[in-house]
Amino acid sequence: MSKPITLTVVSQERQLLTAEVTSVTAPGSQGELTILPEHIPVFTQLQAGVLTFRQGKEETQIVISKGFLDVAPNNEITVMVDTAVHARDISLEKAERAVQAAQETMTTTQDRQELLMAEASLRQALLEIKVARSTKRASA
């Protein structure tokens, strides 16, 4: 039996997670990639999306922003992102308010930088809503 993978997820605010897992699926810049035990070393860019990891038969999701994924030769994976929110910590109401605020900003601003920030916030909030709804359906 192969050694489990040690997954560490770090955002700018905090270390969100360190856990032993059996697989990790991440939104790579060239498409989704799945890492299993004994994977070759890789360093790749991540796009905003959903990071999924398995612990036995249990599957857990984390909404991440863009960042990087590093697979070390000793079955250690480090995910470094700007922001990360564990599916169980997502507030559907807060995400829906963020969508409204971002859409309002996008329709009223003329500042390019502010528009880009609003677009990024909108994408993040929509991902959180998608994960929150799918998680609630799965647990119901």
C-alpha positions as YAML, in Angstrom:
chain: A
units: angstrom
residues:
- id: 1
  name: MET
  ca: [0.00, 0.00, 0.00]
- id: 2
  name: SER
  ca: [1.37, 3.42, -0.92]
- id: 3
  name: LYS
  ca: [2.09, 6.13, 1.56]
- id: 4
  name: PRO
  ca: [-0.75, 8.69, 1.89]
- id: 5
  name: ILE
  ca: [-0.34, 12.18, 0.51]
- id: 6
  name: THR
  ca: [0.13, 15.07, 2.92]
- id: 7
  name: LEU
  ca: [-1.88, 18.02, 1.61]
- id: 8
  name: THR
  ca: [-1.30, 21.55, 2.90]
- id: 9
  name: VAL
  ca: [-3.47, 24.45, 1.71]
- id: 10
  name: VAL
  ca: [-2.21, 27.95, 2.49]
- id: 11
  name: SER
  ca: [-3.87, 31.27, 1.66]
- id: 12
  name: GLN
  ca: [-2.61, 34.79, 2.29]
- id: 13
  name: GLU
  ca: [-4.62, 34.88, 5.50]
- id: 14
  name: ARG
  ca: [-3.82, 31.51, 7.06]
- id: 15
  name: GLN
  ca: [-2.98, 27.86, 6.72]
- id: 16
  name: LEU
  ca: [-6.39, 26.39, 5.96]
- id: 17
  name: LEU
  ca: [-5.56, 22.70, 6.06]
- id: 18
  name: THR
  ca: [-2.96, 20.03, 6.60]
- id: 19
  name: ALA
  ca: [-4.28, 16.49, 6.16]
- id: 20
  name: GLU
  ca: [-3.40, 13.02, 4.96]
- id: 21
  name: VAL
  ca: [-5.38, 12.32, 1.79]
- id: 22
  name: THR
  ca: [-5.62, 9.62, -0.87]
- id: 23
  name: SER
  ca: [-5.98, 11.97, -3.87]
- id: 24
  name: VAL
  ca: [-6.16, 15.65, -4.83]
- id: 25
  name: THR
  ca: [-7.89, 17.14, -7.88]
- id: 26
  name: ALA
  ca: [-7.07, 20.76, -8.69]
- id: 27
  name: PRO
  ca: [-8.00, 23.32, -11.36]
- id: 28
  name: GLY
  ca: [-4.69, 23.66, -13.18]
- id: 29
  name: SER
  ca: [-4.02, 26.44, -15.66]
- id: 30
  name: GLN
  ca: [-4.11, 23.87, -18.50]
- id: 31
  name: GLY
  ca: [-7.08, 21.93, -17.13]
- id: 32
  name: GLU
  ca: [-7.98, 19.78, -14.16]
- id: 33
  name: LEU
  ca: [-5.26, 17.54, -12.74]
- id: 34
  name: THR
  ca: [-5.46, 14.70, -10.24]
- id: 35
  name: ILE
  ca: [-2.55, 13.78, -7.99]
- id: 36
  name: LEU
  ca: [-2.30, 10.27, -6.54]
- id: 37
  name: PRO
  ca: [0.38, 8.80, -4.21]
- id: 38
  name: GLU
  ca: [3.87, 8.49, -5.72]
- id: 39
  name: HIS
  ca: [3.16, 11.21, -8.32]
- id: 40
  name: ILE
  ca: [6.20, 12.73, -10.00]
- id: 41
  name: PRO
  ca: [7.29, 16.14, -8.70]
- id: 42
  name: VAL
  ca: [5.33, 18.99, -10.31]
- id: 43
  name: PHE
  ca: [5.09, 22.72, -9.81]
- id: 44
  name: THR
  ca: [2.13, 24.25, -11.65]
- id: 45
  name: GLN
  ca: [-0.08, 27.29, -11.73]
- id: 46
  name: LEU
  ca: [-3.68, 27.00, -10.54]
- id: 47
  name: GLN
  ca: [-6.69, 28.92, -11.73]
- id: 48
  name: ALA
  ca: [-9.65, 29.85, -9.55]
- id: 49
  name: GLY
  ca: [-11.94, 26.89, -9.03]
- id: 50
  name: VAL
  ca: [-12.66, 23.95, -6.78]
- id: 51
  name: LEU
  ca: [-9.92, 21.86, -5.16]
- id: 52
  name: THR
  ca: [-11.24, 18.40, -4.26]
- id: 53
  name: PHE
  ca: [-9.49, 15.91, -2.03]
- id: 54
  name: ARG
  ca: [-10.36, 12.43, -0.85]
- id: 55
  name: GLN
  ca: [-9.77, 10.82, 2.51]
- id: 56
  name: GLY
  ca: [-10.76, 7.22, 1.91]
- id: 57
  name: LYS
  ca: [-14.29, 7.37, 0.50]
- id: 58
  name: GLU
  ca: [-14.99, 10.88, 1.83]
- id: 59
  name: GLU
  ca: [-14.65, 13.77, -0.64]
- id: 60
  name: THR
  ca: [-14.12, 17.37, 0.47]
- id: 61
  name: GLN
  ca: [-14.10, 20.59, -1.55]
- id: 62
  name: ILE
  ca: [-12.33, 23.92, -1.11]
- id: 63
  name: VAL
  ca: [-13.02, 26.96, -3.27]
- id: 64
  name: ILE
  ca: [-9.67, 28.50, -4.23]
- id: 65
  name: SER
  ca: [-8.48, 31.56, -6.09]
- id: 66
  name: LYS
  ca: [-5.53, 31.46, -8.45]
- id: 67
  name: GLY
  ca: [-2.20, 30.29, -7.09]
- id: 68
  name: PHE
  ca: [0.28, 27.43, -7.28]
- id: 69
  name: LEU
  ca: [0.47, 23.71, -6.54]
- id: 70
  name: ASP
  ca: [3.74, 22.00, -5.63]
- id: 71
  name: VAL
  ca: [4.07, 18.20, -5.58]
- id: 72
  name: ALA
  ca: [7.25, 17.20, -3.74]
- id: 73
  name: PRO
  ca: [8.91, 13.79, -4.22]
- id: 74
  name: ASN
  ca: [7.97, 12.68, -0.68]
- id: 75
  name: ASN
  ca: [4.16, 12.59, -1.30]
- id: 76
  name: GLU
  ca: [3.69, 16.14, -0.03]
- id: 77
  name: ILE
  ca: [1.45, 18.60, -1.86]
- id: 78
  name: THR
  ca: [1.42, 22.29, -1.03]
- id: 79
  name: VAL
  ca: [-1.29, 24.53, -2.46]
- id: 80
  name: MET
  ca: [-0.55, 28.25, -2.19]
- id: 81
  name: VAL
  ca: [-3.43, 30.56, -3.16]
- id: 82
  name: ASP
  ca: [-4.63, 34.11, -2.56]
- id: 83
  name: THR
  ca: [-7.87, 32.93, -0.94]
- id: 84
  name: ALA
  ca: [-9.37, 29.60, 0.06]
- id: 85
  name: VAL
  ca: [-12.71, 28.74, 1.64]
- id: 86
  name: HIS
  ca: [-13.60, 25.28, 2.92]
- id: 87
  name: ALA
  ca: [-16.99, 24.14, 1.60]
- id: 88
  name: ARG
  ca: [-18.34, 23.74, 5.14]
- id: 89
  name: ASP
  ca: [-17.47, 27.40, 5.90]
- id: 90
  name: ILE
  ca: [-19.27, 28.94, 2.94]
- id: 91
  name: SER
  ca: [-22.18, 31.23, 3.74]
- id: 92
  name: LEU
  ca: [-24.66, 31.15, 0.87]
- id: 93
  name: GLU
  ca: [-26.18, 34.47, 1.97]
- id: 94
  name: LYS
  ca: [-22.79, 36.17, 2.16]
- id: 95
  name: ALA
  ca: [-21.80, 34.85, -1.28]
- id: 96
  name: GLU
  ca: [-25.09, 36.05, -2.79]
- id: 97
  name: ARG
  ca: [-24.51, 39.52, -1.30]
- id: 98
  name: ALA
  ca: [-20.99, 39.50, -2.78]
- id: 99
  name: VAL
  ca: [-22.44, 38.70, -6.23]
- id: 100
  name: GLN
  ca: [-24.85, 41.65, -5.95]
- id: 101
  name: ALA
  ca: [-22.10, 44.01, -4.78]
- id: 102
  name: ALA
  ca: [-19.75, 42.94, -7.57]
- id: 103
  name: GLN
  ca: [-22.43, 43.30, -10.23]
- id: 104
  name: GLU
  ca: [-23.33, 46.76, -8.94]
- id: 105
  name: THR
  ca: [-19.68, 47.83, -8.99]
- id: 106
  name: MET
  ca: [-19.26, 46.47, -12.53]
- id: 107
  name: THR
  ca: [-22.19, 48.54, -13.81]
- id: 108
  name: THR
  ca: [-21.23, 51.80, -12.07]
- id: 109
  name: THR
  ca: [-17.42, 52.00, -12.19]
- id: 110
  name: GLN
  ca: [-15.25, 53.50, -14.90]
- id: 111
  name: ASP
  ca: [-11.99, 52.53, -13.17]
- id: 112
  name: ARG
  ca: [-10.32, 49.55, -14.90]
- id: 113
  name: GLN
  ca: [-8.62, 48.28, -11.73]
- id: 114
  name: GLU
  ca: [-11.87, 48.41, -9.77]
- id: 115
  name: LEU
  ca: [-13.64, 46.59, -12.61]
- id: 116
  name: LEU
  ca: [-11.03, 43.79, -12.59]
- id: 117
  name: MET
  ca: [-11.35, 43.43, -8.81]
- id: 118
  name: ALA
  ca: [-15.15, 43.27, -9.08]
- id: 119
  name: GLU
  ca: [-14.92, 40.59, -11.80]
- id: 120
  name: ALA
  ca: [-12.59, 38.49, -9.62]
- id: 121
  name: SER
  ca: [-14.94, 38.89, -6.64]
- id: 122
  name: LEU
  ca: [-17.89, 37.87, -8.81]
- id: 123
  name: ARG
  ca: [-16.15, 34.70, -10.04]
- id: 124
  name: GLN
  ca: [-15.15, 33.74, -6.48]
- id: 125
  name: ALA
  ca: [-18.66, 34.32, -5.11]
- id: 126
  name: LEU
  ca: [-20.27, 32.33, -7.94]
- id: 127
  name: LEU
  ca: [-17.92, 29.41, -7.24]
- id: 128
  name: GLU
  ca: [-18.80, 29.56, -3.55]
- id: 129
  name: ILE
  ca: [-22.52, 29.51, -4.37]
- id: 130
  name: LYS
  ca: [-22.07, 26.53, -6.69]
- id: 131
  name: VAL
  ca: [-20.14, 24.55, -4.07]
- id: 132
  name: ALA
  ca: [-22.48, 25.51, -1.23]
- id: 133
  name: ARG
  ca: [-25.52, 24.38, -3.18]
- id: 134
  name: SER
  ca: [-23.95, 21.10, -4.32]
- id: 135
  name: THR
  ca: [-22.69, 20.37, -0.79]
- id: 136
  name: LYS
  ca: [-26.10, 21.02, 0.74]
- id: 137
  name: ARG
  ca: [-27.77, 18.73, -1.86]
- id: 138
  name: ALA
  ca: [-25.28, 15.96, -1.17]
- id: 139
  name: SER
  ca: [-25.83, 16.15, 2.60]
- id: 140
  name: ALA
  ca: [-29.64, 16.40, 2.37]
...
